[in-house]
Amino acid sequence: MRTTLALDKRLLEEAIKCSGKKTKTAVVNMALEDFVRRKKLEGLKSLSGKVRIDLDWRKTEEEELKSSKEHERRWRGHR
């Protein structure tokens, strides 16, 4: 998408040097991706302590292994 922007020339040149990107477009896209990622992380951090997950991973793993063995037993029995 083409967009006309008034960007700080010095800041853009510094971003190009720091990033190693070759084009202004690549630098701006990288900056936008980083901004969105950081905002999403902030949202996740704000949930810290507010969400309680009661998960017994050992029990879950045992159930998955049991289910997998049962599936394999059934599959082999139909050969």
PDB file as gemmi writes it, atoms N, CA and C in Angstrom:
CRYST1    1.000    1.000    1.000  90.00  90.00  90.00 P 1                      
ATOM      1  N   MET A   1       0.843  -1.161   0.000  1.00  0.00           N  
ATOM      2  CA  MET A   1       0.000   0.000   0.000  1.00  0.00           C  
ATOM      3  C   MET A   1       0.898   1.236   0.000  1.00  0.00           C  
ATOM      4  N   ARG A   2       0.663   2.103  -0.909  1.00  0.00           N  
ATOM      5  CA  ARG A   2       1.432   3.345  -0.983  1.00  0.00           C  
ATOM      6  C   ARG A   2       0.858   4.358  -0.008  1.00  0.00           C  
ATOM      7  N   THR A   3       1.764   5.001   0.738  1.00  0.00           N  
ATOM      8  CA  THR A   3       1.368   6.016   1.698  1.00  0.00           C  
ATOM      9  C   THR A   3       2.428   7.108   1.709  1.00  0.00           C  
ATOM     10  N   THR A   4       1.990   8.340   1.789  1.00  0.00           N  
ATOM     11  CA  THR A   4       2.925   9.453   1.891  1.00  0.00           C  
ATOM     12  C   THR A   4       3.070   9.815   3.362  1.00  0.00           C  
ATOM     13  N   LEU A   5       4.319   9.838   3.831  1.00  0.00           N  
ATOM     14  CA  LEU A   5       4.593  10.139   5.229  1.00  0.00           C  
ATOM     15  C   LEU A   5       5.674  11.207   5.328  1.00  0.00           C  
ATOM     16  N   ALA A   6       5.579  12.021   6.348  1.00  0.00           N  
ATOM     17  CA  ALA A   6       6.635  12.982   6.653  1.00  0.00           C  
ATOM     18  C   ALA A   6       7.460  12.379   7.784  1.00  0.00           C  
ATOM     19  N   LEU A   7       8.627  11.837   7.445  1.00  0.00           N  
ATOM     20  CA  LEU A   7       9.472  11.161   8.427  1.00  0.00           C  
ATOM     21  C   LEU A   7      10.707  11.997   8.725  1.00  0.00           C  
ATOM     22  N   ASP A   8      11.203  11.860   9.927  1.00  0.00           N  
ATOM     23  CA  ASP A   8      12.439  12.519  10.334  1.00  0.00           C  
ATOM     24  C   ASP A   8      13.583  11.851   9.571  1.00  0.00           C  
ATOM     25  N   LYS A   9      14.224  12.619   8.672  1.00  0.00           N  
ATOM     26  CA  LYS A   9      15.262  12.067   7.797  1.00  0.00           C  
ATOM     27  C   LYS A   9      16.416  11.474   8.606  1.00  0.00           C  
ATOM     28  N   ARG A  10      16.867  12.184   9.627  1.00  0.00           N  
ATOM     29  CA  ARG A  10      17.976  11.716  10.438  1.00  0.00           C  
ATOM     30  C   ARG A  10      17.624  10.405  11.135  1.00  0.00           C  
ATOM     31  N   LEU A  11      16.428  10.348  11.685  1.00  0.00           N  
ATOM     32  CA  LEU A  11      15.986   9.149  12.399  1.00  0.00           C  
ATOM     33  C   LEU A  11      15.845   7.965  11.448  1.00  0.00           C  
ATOM     34  N   LEU A  12      15.315   8.214  10.265  1.00  0.00           N  
ATOM     35  CA  LEU A  12      15.163   7.145   9.274  1.00  0.00           C  
ATOM     36  C   LEU A  12      16.525   6.618   8.826  1.00  0.00           C  
ATOM     37  N   GLU A  13      17.471   7.504   8.584  1.00  0.00           N  
ATOM     38  CA  GLU A  13      18.812   7.078   8.181  1.00  0.00           C  
ATOM     39  C   GLU A  13      19.483   6.266   9.287  1.00  0.00           C  
ATOM     40  N   GLU A  14      19.295   6.693  10.535  1.00  0.00           N  
ATOM     41  CA  GLU A  14      19.861   5.951  11.655  1.00  0.00           C  
ATOM     42  C   GLU A  14      19.223   4.570  11.775  1.00  0.00           C  
ATOM     43  N   ALA A  15      17.910   4.502  11.560  1.00  0.00           N  
ATOM     44  CA  ALA A  15      17.208   3.216  11.613  1.00  0.00           C  
ATOM     45  C   ALA A  15      17.706   2.282  10.517  1.00  0.00           C  
ATOM     46  N   ILE A  16      17.985   2.816   9.346  1.00  0.00           N  
ATOM     47  CA  ILE A  16      18.502   1.998   8.240  1.00  0.00           C  
ATOM     48  C   ILE A  16      19.871   1.434   8.619  1.00  0.00           C  
ATOM     49  N   LYS A  17      20.725   2.279   9.202  1.00  0.00           N  
ATOM     50  CA  LYS A  17      22.067   1.819   9.602  1.00  0.00           C  
ATOM     51  C   LYS A  17      21.971   0.760  10.700  1.00  0.00           C  
ATOM     52  N   CYS A  18      21.140   1.015  11.684  1.00  0.00           N  
ATOM     53  CA  CYS A  18      21.030   0.088  12.824  1.00  0.00           C  
ATOM     54  C   CYS A  18      20.424  -1.250  12.437  1.00  0.00           C  
ATOM     55  N   SER A  19      19.461  -1.210  11.538  1.00  0.00           N  
ATOM     56  CA  SER A  19      18.723  -2.432  11.194  1.00  0.00           C  
ATOM     57  C   SER A  19      19.433  -3.289  10.165  1.00  0.00           C  
ATOM     58  N   GLY A  20      20.237  -2.652   9.326  1.00  0.00           N  
ATOM     59  CA  GLY A  20      20.869  -3.396   8.244  1.00  0.00           C  
ATOM     60  C   GLY A  20      19.937  -3.607   7.063  1.00  0.00           C  
ATOM     61  N   LYS A  21      18.732  -3.053   7.149  1.00  0.00           N  
ATOM     62  CA  LYS A  21      17.796  -3.155   6.031  1.00  0.00           C  
ATOM     63  C   LYS A  21      18.271  -2.253   4.903  1.00  0.00           C  
ATOM     64  N   LYS A  22      17.860  -2.575   3.686  1.00  0.00           N  
ATOM     65  CA  LYS A  22      18.348  -1.835   2.532  1.00  0.00           C  
ATOM     66  C   LYS A  22      17.374  -0.764   2.045  1.00  0.00           C  
ATOM     67  N   THR A  23      16.113  -0.877   2.428  1.00  0.00           N  
ATOM     68  CA  THR A  23      15.135   0.095   1.932  1.00  0.00           C  
ATOM     69  C   THR A  23      14.389   0.762   3.076  1.00  0.00           C  
ATOM     70  N   LYS A  24      13.869   1.946   2.777  1.00  0.00           N  
ATOM     71  CA  LYS A  24      13.062   2.668   3.757  1.00  0.00           C  
ATOM     72  C   LYS A  24      11.814   1.862   4.094  1.00  0.00           C  
ATOM     73  N   THR A  25      11.231   1.258   3.092  1.00  0.00           N  
ATOM     74  CA  THR A  25      10.022   0.456   3.292  1.00  0.00           C  
ATOM     75  C   THR A  25      10.283  -0.686   4.267  1.00  0.00           C  
ATOM     76  N   ALA A  26      11.404  -1.375   4.084  1.00  0.00           N  
ATOM     77  CA  ALA A  26      11.741  -2.496   4.965  1.00  0.00           C  
ATOM     78  C   ALA A  26      11.920  -2.020   6.399  1.00  0.00           C  
ATOM     79  N   VAL A  27      12.545  -0.860   6.570  1.00  0.00           N  
ATOM     80  CA  VAL A  27      12.772  -0.321   7.916  1.00  0.00           C  
ATOM     81  C   VAL A  27      11.453   0.061   8.566  1.00  0.00           C  
ATOM     82  N   VAL A  28      10.583   0.731   7.832  1.00  0.00           N  
ATOM     83  CA  VAL A  28       9.291   1.147   8.382  1.00  0.00           C  
ATOM     84  C   VAL A  28       8.441  -0.080   8.720  1.00  0.00           C  
ATOM     85  N   ASN A  29       8.421  -1.066   7.844  1.00  0.00           N  
ATOM     86  CA  ASN A  29       7.665  -2.295   8.132  1.00  0.00           C  
ATOM     87  C   ASN A  29       8.208  -3.005   9.360  1.00  0.00           C  
ATOM     88  N   MET A  30       9.536  -3.076   9.495  1.00  0.00           N  
ATOM     89  CA  MET A  30      10.143  -3.708  10.656  1.00  0.00           C  
ATOM     90  C   MET A  30       9.746  -2.951  11.931  1.00  0.00           C  
ATOM     91  N   ALA A  31       9.771  -1.639  11.871  1.00  0.00           N  
ATOM     92  CA  ALA A  31       9.414  -0.831  13.043  1.00  0.00           C  
ATOM     93  C   ALA A  31       7.945  -1.040  13.419  1.00  0.00           C  
ATOM     94  N   LEU A  32       7.067  -1.118  12.423  1.00  0.00           N  
ATOM     95  CA  LEU A  32       5.651  -1.347  12.703  1.00  0.00           C  
ATOM     96  C   LEU A  32       5.425  -2.727  13.314  1.00  0.00           C  
ATOM     97  N   GLU A  33       6.097  -3.738  12.777  1.00  0.00           N  
ATOM     98  CA  GLU A  33       5.974  -5.098  13.331  1.00  0.00           C  
ATOM     99  C   GLU A  33       6.452  -5.130  14.776  1.00  0.00           C  
ATOM    100  N   ASP A  34       7.569  -4.462  15.046  1.00  0.00           N  
ATOM    101  CA  ASP A  34       8.106  -4.428  16.400  1.00  0.00           C  
ATOM    102  C   ASP A  34       7.153  -3.693  17.344  1.00  0.00           C  
ATOM    103  N   PHE A  35       6.573  -2.593  16.877  1.00  0.00           N  
ATOM    104  CA  PHE A  35       5.625  -1.837  17.692  1.00  0.00           C  
ATOM    105  C   PHE A  35       4.415  -2.693  18.061  1.00  0.00           C  
ATOM    106  N   VAL A  36       3.848  -3.373  17.090  1.00  0.00           N  
ATOM    107  CA  VAL A  36       2.676  -4.216  17.333  1.00  0.00           C  
ATOM    108  C   VAL A  36       3.028  -5.347  18.294  1.00  0.00           C  
ATOM    109  N   ARG A  37       4.185  -5.976  18.088  1.00  0.00           N  
ATOM    110  CA  ARG A  37       4.624  -7.065  18.970  1.00  0.00           C  
ATOM    111  C   ARG A  37       4.756  -6.573  20.406  1.00  0.00           C  
ATOM    112  N   ARG A  38       5.368  -5.419  20.584  1.00  0.00           N  
ATOM    113  CA  ARG A  38       5.555  -4.870  21.937  1.00  0.00           C  
ATOM    114  C   ARG A  38       4.227  -4.541  22.605  1.00  0.00           C  
ATOM    115  N   LYS A  39       3.279  -3.998  21.850  1.00  0.00           N  
ATOM    116  CA  LYS A  39       1.968  -3.670  22.414  1.00  0.00           C  
ATOM    117  C   LYS A  39       1.227  -4.945  22.821  1.00  0.00           C  
ATOM    118  N   LYS A  40       1.347  -5.991  22.027  1.00  0.00           N  
ATOM    119  CA  LYS A  40       0.719  -7.268  22.384  1.00  0.00           C  
ATOM    120  C   LYS A  40       1.341  -7.837  23.656  1.00  0.00           C  
ATOM    121  N   LEU A  41       2.666  -7.729  23.775  1.00  0.00           N  
ATOM    122  CA  LEU A  41       3.344  -8.202  24.980  1.00  0.00           C  
ATOM    123  C   LEU A  41       2.899  -7.414  26.205  1.00  0.00           C  
ATOM    124  N   GLU A  42       2.719  -6.101  26.048  1.00  0.00           N  
ATOM    125  CA  GLU A  42       2.223  -5.278  27.156  1.00  0.00           C  
ATOM    126  C   GLU A  42       0.856  -5.778  27.612  1.00  0.00           C  
ATOM    127  N   GLY A  43       0.007  -6.128  26.638  1.00  0.00           N  
ATOM    128  CA  GLY A  43      -1.312  -6.652  26.965  1.00  0.00           C  
ATOM    129  C   GLY A  43      -1.230  -7.952  27.742  1.00  0.00           C  
ATOM    130  N   LEU A  44      -0.311  -8.821  27.342  1.00  0.00           N  
ATOM    131  CA  LEU A  44      -0.129 -10.085  28.058  1.00  0.00           C  
ATOM    132  C   LEU A  44       0.410  -9.843  29.459  1.00  0.00           C  
ATOM    133  N   LYS A  45       1.360  -8.912  29.574  1.00  0.00           N  
ATOM    134  CA  LYS A  45       1.928  -8.612  30.893  1.00  0.00           C  
ATOM    135  C   LYS A  45       0.873  -8.057  31.835  1.00  0.00           C  
ATOM    136  N   SER A  46      -0.092  -7.319  31.292  1.00  0.00           N  
ATOM    137  CA  SER A  46      -1.130  -6.748  32.142  1.00  0.00           C  
ATOM    138  C   SER A  46      -2.028  -7.838  32.738  1.00  0.00           C  
ATOM    139  N   LEU A  47      -2.020  -9.022  32.139  1.00  0.00           N  
ATOM    140  CA  LEU A  47      -2.813 -10.135  32.659  1.00  0.00           C  
ATOM    141  C   LEU A  47      -2.102 -10.890  33.776  1.00  0.00           C  
ATOM    142  N   SER A  48      -0.837 -10.556  33.994  1.00  0.00           N  
ATOM    143  CA  SER A  48      -0.056 -11.249  35.014  1.00  0.00           C  
ATOM    144  C   SER A  48      -0.743 -11.182  36.374  1.00  0.00           C  
ATOM    145  N   GLY A  49      -0.953 -12.364  36.951  1.00  0.00           N  
ATOM    146  CA  GLY A  49      -1.598 -12.452  38.250  1.00  0.00           C  
ATOM    147  C   GLY A  49      -3.111 -12.440  38.199  1.00  0.00           C  
ATOM    148  N   LYS A  50      -3.685 -12.216  37.030  1.00  0.00           N  
ATOM    149  CA  LYS A  50      -5.137 -12.143  36.894  1.00  0.00           C  
ATOM    150  C   LYS A  50      -5.735 -13.437  36.368  1.00  0.00           C  
ATOM    151  N   VAL A  51      -4.903 -14.262  35.775  1.00  0.00           N  
ATOM    152  CA  VAL A  51      -5.368 -15.518  35.194  1.00  0.00           C  
ATOM    153  C   VAL A  51      -4.737 -16.662  35.968  1.00  0.00           C  
ATOM    154  N   ARG A  52      -5.573 -17.576  36.431  1.00  0.00           N  
ATOM    155  CA  ARG A  52      -5.056 -18.735  37.151  1.00  0.00           C  
ATOM    156  C   ARG A  52      -5.331 -19.975  36.312  1.00  0.00           C  
ATOM    157  N   ILE A  53      -4.282 -20.690  36.023  1.00  0.00           N  
ATOM    158  CA  ILE A  53      -4.404 -21.922  35.253  1.00  0.00           C  
ATOM    159  C   ILE A  53      -4.045 -23.068  36.176  1.00  0.00           C  
ATOM    160  N   ASP A  54      -5.013 -23.904  36.428  1.00  0.00           N  
ATOM    161  CA  ASP A  54      -4.789 -25.057  37.293  1.00  0.00           C  
ATOM    162  C   ASP A  54      -4.545 -26.259  36.385  1.00  0.00           C  
ATOM    163  N   LEU A  55      -3.283 -26.485  36.072  1.00  0.00           N  
ATOM    164  CA  LEU A  55      -2.929 -27.519  35.109  1.00  0.00           C  
ATOM    165  C   LEU A  55      -1.897 -28.457  35.718  1.00  0.00           C  
ATOM    166  N   ASP A  56      -2.208 -29.730  35.685  1.00  0.00           N  
ATOM    167  CA  ASP A  56      -1.261 -30.746  36.135  1.00  0.00           C  
ATOM    168  C   ASP A  56      -0.670 -31.371  34.874  1.00  0.00           C  
ATOM    169  N   TRP A  57       0.495 -30.873  34.460  1.00  0.00           N  
ATOM    170  CA  TRP A  57       1.062 -31.310  33.190  1.00  0.00           C  
ATOM    171  C   TRP A  57       1.419 -32.782  33.198  1.00  0.00           C  
ATOM    172  N   ARG A  58       1.774 -33.331  34.344  1.00  0.00           N  
ATOM    173  CA  ARG A  58       2.114 -34.761  34.397  1.00  0.00           C  
ATOM    174  C   ARG A  58       0.880 -35.613  34.078  1.00  0.00           C  
ATOM    175  N   LYS A  59      -0.246 -35.240  34.678  1.00  0.00           N  
ATOM    176  CA  LYS A  59      -1.488 -35.972  34.437  1.00  0.00           C  
ATOM    177  C   LYS A  59      -1.903 -35.852  32.970  1.00  0.00           C  
ATOM    178  N   THR A  60      -1.786 -34.643  32.431  1.00  0.00           N  
ATOM    179  CA  THR A  60      -2.138 -34.418  31.030  1.00  0.00           C  
ATOM    180  C   THR A  60      -1.256 -35.255  30.114  1.00  0.00           C  
ATOM    181  N   GLU A  61       0.040 -35.315  30.409  1.00  0.00           N  
ATOM    182  CA  GLU A  61       0.964 -36.099  29.590  1.00  0.00           C  
ATOM    183  C   GLU A  61       0.620 -37.589  29.664  1.00  0.00           C  
ATOM    184  N   GLU A  62       0.310 -38.086  30.856  1.00  0.00           N  
ATOM    185  CA  GLU A  62      -0.068 -39.495  31.012  1.00  0.00           C  
ATOM    186  C   GLU A  62      -1.312 -39.816  30.192  1.00  0.00           C  
ATOM    187  N   GLU A  63      -2.311 -38.917  30.221  1.00  0.00           N  
ATOM    188  CA  GLU A  63      -3.543 -39.137  29.456  1.00  0.00           C  
ATOM    189  C   GLU A  63      -3.276 -39.143  27.957  1.00  0.00           C  
ATOM    190  N   GLU A  64      -2.400 -38.240  27.503  1.00  0.00           N  
ATOM    191  CA  GLU A  64      -2.058 -38.195  26.082  1.00  0.00           C  
ATOM    192  C   GLU A  64      -1.336 -39.466  25.653  1.00  0.00           C  
ATOM    193  N   LEU A  65      -0.410 -39.953  26.465  1.00  0.00           N  
ATOM    194  CA  LEU A  65       0.305 -41.183  26.139  1.00  0.00           C  
ATOM    195  C   LEU A  65      -0.645 -42.378  26.112  1.00  0.00           C  
ATOM    196  N   LYS A  66      -1.551 -42.439  27.075  1.00  0.00           N  
ATOM    197  CA  LYS A  66      -2.529 -43.523  27.131  1.00  0.00           C  
ATOM    198  C   LYS A  66      -3.419 -43.500  25.887  1.00  0.00           C  
ATOM    199  N   SER A  67      -3.875 -42.325  25.525  1.00  0.00           N  
ATOM    200  CA  SER A  67      -4.727 -42.178  24.349  1.00  0.00           C  
ATOM    201  C   SER A  67      -3.976 -42.584  23.085  1.00  0.00           C  
ATOM    202  N   SER A  68      -2.703 -42.173  23.002  1.00  0.00           N  
ATOM    203  CA  SER A  68      -1.880 -42.503  21.842  1.00  0.00           C  
ATOM    204  C   SER A  68      -1.679 -44.014  21.731  1.00  0.00           C  
ATOM    205  N   LYS A  69      -1.408 -44.661  22.853  1.00  0.00           N  
ATOM    206  CA  LYS A  69      -1.218 -46.121  22.843  1.00  0.00           C  
ATOM    207  C   LYS A  69      -2.510 -46.836  22.453  1.00  0.00           C  
ATOM    208  N   GLU A  70      -3.639 -46.349  22.950  1.00  0.00           N  
ATOM    209  CA  GLU A  70      -4.937 -46.945  22.616  1.00  0.00           C  
ATOM    210  C   GLU A  70      -5.225 -46.789  21.123  1.00  0.00           C  
ATOM    211  N   HIS A  71      -4.937 -45.619  20.595  1.00  0.00           N  
ATOM    212  CA  HIS A  71      -5.146 -45.373  19.166  1.00  0.00           C  
ATOM    213  C   HIS A  71      -4.272 -46.309  18.333  1.00  0.00           C  
ATOM    214  N   GLU A  72      -3.007 -46.441  18.734  1.00  0.00           N  
ATOM    215  CA  GLU A  72      -2.097 -47.318  18.005  1.00  0.00           C  
ATOM    216  C   GLU A  72      -2.555 -48.773  18.095  1.00  0.00           C  
ATOM    217  N   ARG A  73      -3.029 -49.203  19.263  1.00  0.00           N  
ATOM    218  CA  ARG A  73      -3.497 -50.575  19.445  1.00  0.00           C  
ATOM    219  C   ARG A  73      -4.684 -50.841  18.509  1.00  0.00           C  
ATOM    220  N   ARG A  74      -5.601 -49.912  18.435  1.00  0.00           N  
ATOM    221  CA  ARG A  74      -6.772 -50.078  17.565  1.00  0.00           C  
ATOM    222  C   ARG A  74      -6.355 -50.110  16.101  1.00  0.00           C  
ATOM    223  N   TRP A  75      -5.442 -49.249  15.732  1.00  0.00           N  
ATOM    224  CA  TRP A  75      -5.001 -49.160  14.348  1.00  0.00           C  
ATOM    225  C   TRP A  75      -4.318 -50.458  13.940  1.00  0.00           C  
ATOM    226  N   ARG A  76      -3.461 -50.995  14.761  1.00  0.00           N  
ATOM    227  CA  ARG A  76      -2.775 -52.245  14.440  1.00  0.00           C  
ATOM    228  C   ARG A  76      -3.734 -53.418  14.382  1.00  0.00           C  
ATOM    229  N   GLY A  77      -4.801 -53.370  15.173  1.00  0.00           N  
ATOM    230  CA  GLY A  77      -5.777 -54.457  15.178  1.00  0.00           C  
ATOM    231  C   GLY A  77      -6.611 -54.522  13.924  1.00  0.00           C  
ATOM    232  N   HIS A  78      -6.653 -53.444  13.151  1.00  0.00           N  
ATOM    233  CA  HIS A  78      -7.448 -53.402  11.921  1.00  0.00           C  
ATOM    234  C   HIS A  78      -6.643 -53.646  10.679  1.00  0.00           C  
ATOM    235  N   ARG A  79      -5.432 -54.097  10.815  1.00  0.00           N  
ATOM    236  CA  ARG A  79      -4.579 -54.339   9.650  1.00  0.00           C  
ATOM    237  C   ARG A  79      -4.907 -55.652   9.012  1.00  0.00           C  
TER     238      ARG A  79                                                      
END                                                                             
